[in-house]
Amino acid sequence: MLPRSTANPDAVFASAVSFAVADSDQAILACHSLMQALRPRLADAQAFLAQVRRMQTQAYVLMAAWRQEAKAGATAELAQQPLALAAYRISETLLYGPYLYVDDLVTSPALRGQGLGHALLQHIFALAHAQGLNRVVLDTRLDNLAAQRFYQRAGMQAQAMRFSLSLRAELKE
């Protein structure tokens, strides 16, 4: 069973897509292959489910853009696959106060450039605004210029550089 819709996107996809939290095991598992496109190390679907469930105890939310109905000739299975994902959590720091952090944002490769990622990001902005949060924050790799342009077009500004040290070789991405 797919999750209940929380809103319809305000884009060309409005009649065919709804945004909803993936909160059932079936919905989370349906997100696995698309998330794996962004995070290749997530090879095992059951391990992905277990990790998402652990992270949900830490305020992690997996939001998906779902096809509302199968198009003519499309299978029911295709209709149940997410078209785009945004994973986020609400947090608070001394630097930002209360804010929404986007962990992951990915659109199906076949649908990139059609406005779905933008609609999903705008939906995230609206959620943060409705909850009275101060800002939306995310990270992107320094070499991911296409993503940087995408975020800038959405009104986001580069404001920091994150430093990290990988302590385990298998986590390097």
C-alpha positions in Angstrom: 0.0 0.0 0.0 1.3 3.4 -0.9 1.5 6.2 1.7 -1.3 8.8 2.0 -0.8 12.0 0.0 0.2 15.1 2.0 0.0 17.5 -0.9 0.0 17.8 -4.7 3.1 19.4 -6.3 2.7 22.8 -8.0 4.2 21.9 -11.3 3.6 20.2 -14.6 3.3 17.0 -12.6 0.4 18.3 -10.5 -2.2 16.0 -12.1 -0.1 12.9 -12.0 2.1 13.1 -8.8 1.5 13.4 -5.1 4.0 13.9 -2.3 3.7 11.6 0.6 5.9 10.3 3.4 7.1 6.7 2.8 6.3 5.3 6.3 5.3 1.7 5.6 7.8 -1.0 5.0 6.4 -1.5 1.5 6.7 2.2 0.7 10.3 2.4 2.1 11.3 -0.7 0.1 9.8 0.9 -3.1 12.2 3.8 -2.6 15.3 1.6 -2.4 16.3 1.5 -6.0 15.9 5.2 -6.6 17.9 6.0 -3.4 20.5 3.5 -4.5 21.0 5.6 -7.7 22.1 8.4 -5.4 23.8 6.2 -2.8 25.3 3.2 -4.6 26.6 1.5 -1.4 22.9 0.8 -0.5 22.9 -2.5 -2.3 20.7 -4.5 0.0 17.0 -3.5 0.2 16.4 -5.1 3.6 19.5 -3.4 5.1 18.2 -0.1 3.6 14.8 -0.7 5.3 16.5 -1.4 8.6 18.7 1.7 8.3 15.7 4.0 7.4 13.8 2.6 10.4 16.7 3.4 12.7 17.1 6.8 11.3 13.3 7.5 11.7 13.9 7.3 15.5 16.2 10.3 14.9 13.6 12.4 13.2 14.5 11.2 9.6 11.6 11.6 7.1 11.6 9.9 3.7 9.3 11.9 1.4 8.5 10.6 -2.1 6.8 11.9 -5.2 4.5 9.1 -6.2 2.7 8.6 -9.5 -1.0 9.0 -8.6 -2.3 6.6 -11.3 -0.8 4.4 -14.0 -0.8 6.0 -17.5 -2.2 4.0 -20.3 0.0 1.0 -21.0 1.9 1.5 -17.7 1.9 -1.4 -15.2 0.6 -1.1 -11.7 4.2 -1.8 -10.5 5.4 1.3 -12.3 2.7 3.4 -10.7 4.0 2.3 -7.3 7.6 3.4 -7.9 8.6 6.8 -6.5 9.6 9.3 -9.1 11.7 11.4 -6.8 12.8 11.4 -3.1 13.7 13.9 -0.5 14.9 12.7 2.9 15.1 15.3 5.6 15.1 15.9 9.3 14.2 18.8 11.5 16.8 19.9 13.9 18.1 22.9 15.9 21.5 24.3 16.4 23.0 27.4 17.9 24.1 28.4 14.4 20.7 28.1 12.7 18.1 27.8 15.4 15.3 25.4 14.2 15.9 24.3 10.6 15.2 21.5 8.1 18.2 19.6 6.9 17.9 17.7 3.5 19.8 14.5 3.8 19.1 13.3 0.2 17.4 14.6 -2.9 17.1 12.5 -6.0 14.9 12.4 -9.1 14.6 9.4 -11.4 17.2 9.7 -14.1 14.6 9.4 -16.8 12.6 12.4 -15.4 15.5 14.8 -14.7 15.1 18.3 -16.2 11.3 18.1 -16.2 10.6 20.1 -13.0 9.9 17.3 -10.6 13.0 17.8 -8.5 12.2 21.5 -8.3 8.6 20.8 -7.3 9.8 18.4 -4.6 12.3 21.0 -3.3 9.6 23.7 -3.3 7.4 21.3 -1.3 10.2 20.9 1.3 10.6 24.7 1.5 6.8 25.0 2.1 6.9 22.3 4.8 9.8 24.1 6.6 8.0 27.5 6.3 4.7 26.1 7.6 6.5 24.7 10.7 8.1 28.1 11.4 11.7 26.9 10.8 14.4 29.5 10.1 16.0 27.8 7.0 16.5 24.8 4.8 20.1 23.4 4.7 21.7 20.8 2.5 25.1 19.6 1.4 26.4 18.8 -2.0 29.8 17.6 -3.3 32.2 20.3 -4.4 32.4 18.6 -7.8 28.7 18.3 -8.3 28.3 21.6 -10.3 24.9 20.5 -11.9 23.4 20.1 -8.4 24.9 23.4 -7.2 23.3 25.2 -10.2 20.0 23.5 -9.5 20.0 24.6 -5.8 21.0 28.2 -6.8 18.1 28.3 -9.3 15.8 27.3 -6.4 17.0 30.4 -4.5 19.6 28.6 -2.2 23.0 30.2 -1.6 26.3 28.5 -0.8 27.2 29.7 2.7 29.7 27.2 4.1 32.2 24.5 3.4 31.9 21.2 5.3 34.9 19.3 6.4 34.8 15.6 7.2 37.1 12.7 7.9 36.0 9.2 6.7 36.9 6.7 9.5 35.7 3.7 7.6 36.7 3.0 4.0 33.3 1.5 3.0 31.6 4.8 3.8 33.6 6.9 1.3 31.3 8.4 -1.4 
